Amino acid sequence: MFRLRKLKTLQKIINTVQGSFTWVLVDCEEYEKGYLILEDGTELEGCLFGKPQTSFGEVVFTTTMNGYPESLTDPSYKGQILVFTHPMVGNYGVPSPKIIHEPSGLPLHYESDGIKVEGFVISWLTKPNHWASVESLEKWFEREGKVGIWGIDTRMVVKKLRENGVMMGAITTDTEREAAKERLAQVPRYDQRDFVESVVPKKELVYGNGRKNVIVIDCGIKYGIIRELVERGLTVTRVPCNEDLDKFLGQASGVVFGNGPGNPTLIYEKYGFEKKIEAVIEYGLPILAICLGHQLLNMYFGSKIYKMKYGHRGVNKPVKDGEKCFIVSENHGFAVDPKTLNRTKLEPWFFNPDDGTLEGVRSKDRKILSVQFHPESSPGPHDTRWIFDLFAKNVGMVE
């Protein structure tokens, strides 16, 4: 059930001295007043939920209409403040982590062990009413020590980000507002930081009990990728990307380069992906690369990576394979420059019909499959889960 709150008249307060402005949409009543501050000077007043505090990150938006538990726990959002365009969020609460995907033993509705976003920006916070809900969105944020803000004109924020590109920002309290503005000008930019080390496990983990073993090189892997692999009868060895890969390759039938947060160029150099990918290719193992893994793989073959203006984030994105179109889930702010693709080793596979970005490549023998989008979805449509079937066939699960 939705608990409606009294609306103020929409006001636009002009600060002629600072040259900035604040939008005020709601009366917070029992919530603490807070602000979303963008690096261009925009300040948006709203109501804090979760743990009232100051949090910094790159402000990005998603066009996803549901699936917020999966999005919020996606490690690829580490270092970012996530804006939801859908006007009402929280209406089905937070599902129990005890609802388990039996083959893998992983939670069915989570993509990691907790909330990974630095902050959450929504228009309207609602109360939950759903059979699987065990707590509200705000209680979940409070328990995990994370901050969110509601009462924000998110459509206006998205329009600004589409026109000007993603930018650094902060969610902050009323009392810390001025200090947050000063610190925002000094915090390192998203591209300059390594977020991988904070989202990978300390040692390798094993899931499933299949007759073939595949290695997942973890830079911040989503649980959904592991679930899909285990679903196809594979044993999955999840190896942190800061581990030595050589000791695992002798027992592997295939390798998955997964998703993760941050700047792919920084990650490629810091974690030695040139040697990792070279070793996998020398072993002759089938490869599936997804999202960040797609970028790292193409970098090995000489492609250039560029940062997109505002990226692709949502569960309603189109990709085309020839004349076939699929609706997919995406979460990326970098892309492979198709003009630099090594066409002697790889051929184009998928393109985005909206902006022409390269969404997938494959080797001529089909032993290397690489996609920018998320075929596991979670959340999102299941249009391209068949890509896991192709990989399973490559590793010998289908005779």
Secondary structure as GFF3:
##gff-version 3
##sequence-region A 1 399
A	DSSP	beta_strand	7	15	.	.	.	ID=ss1
A	DSSP	beta_strand	20	26	.	.	.	ID=ss2
A	DSSP	beta_strand	33	38	.	.	.	ID=ss3
A	DSSP	beta_strand	43	50	.	.	.	ID=ss4
A	DSSP	beta_strand	55	62	.	.	.	ID=ss5
A	DSSP	alpha_helix	68	72	.	.	.	ID=ss6
A	DSSP	three_ten_helix	75	77	.	.	.	ID=ss7
A	DSSP	beta_strand	80	84	.	.	.	ID=ss8
A	DSSP	beta_strand	88	89	.	.	.	ID=ss9
A	DSSP	beta_strand	94	95	.	.	.	ID=ss10
A	DSSP	beta_strand	100	101	.	.	.	ID=ss11
A	DSSP	beta_strand	106	107	.	.	.	ID=ss12
A	DSSP	beta_strand	119	121	.	.	.	ID=ss13
A	DSSP	beta_strand	124	125	.	.	.	ID=ss14
A	DSSP	beta_strand	133	135	.	.	.	ID=ss15
A	DSSP	alpha_helix	137	143	.	.	.	ID=ss16
A	DSSP	beta_strand	147	150	.	.	.	ID=ss17
A	DSSP	alpha_helix	154	164	.	.	.	ID=ss18
A	DSSP	beta_strand	167	173	.	.	.	ID=ss19
A	DSSP	alpha_helix	177	184	.	.	.	ID=ss20
A	DSSP	three_ten_helix	190	192	.	.	.	ID=ss21
A	DSSP	three_ten_helix	196	198	.	.	.	ID=ss22
A	DSSP	beta_strand	205	207	.	.	.	ID=ss23
A	DSSP	beta_strand	212	218	.	.	.	ID=ss24
A	DSSP	alpha_helix	223	231	.	.	.	ID=ss25
A	DSSP	beta_strand	234	240	.	.	.	ID=ss26
A	DSSP	alpha_helix	246	249	.	.	.	ID=ss27
A	DSSP	beta_strand	254	257	.	.	.	ID=ss28
A	DSSP	alpha_helix	264	270	.	.	.	ID=ss29
A	DSSP	alpha_helix	273	283	.	.	.	ID=ss30
A	DSSP	beta_strand	287	290	.	.	.	ID=ss31
A	DSSP	alpha_helix	292	300	.	.	.	ID=ss32
A	DSSP	beta_strand	305	321	.	.	.	ID=ss33
A	DSSP	beta_strand	324	336	.	.	.	ID=ss34
A	DSSP	three_ten_helix	338	340	.	.	.	ID=ss35
A	DSSP	beta_strand	346	351	.	.	.	ID=ss36
A	DSSP	beta_strand	358	363	.	.	.	ID=ss37
A	DSSP	beta_strand	368	371	.	.	.	ID=ss38
A	DSSP	alpha_helix	386	394	.	.	.	ID=ss39
###
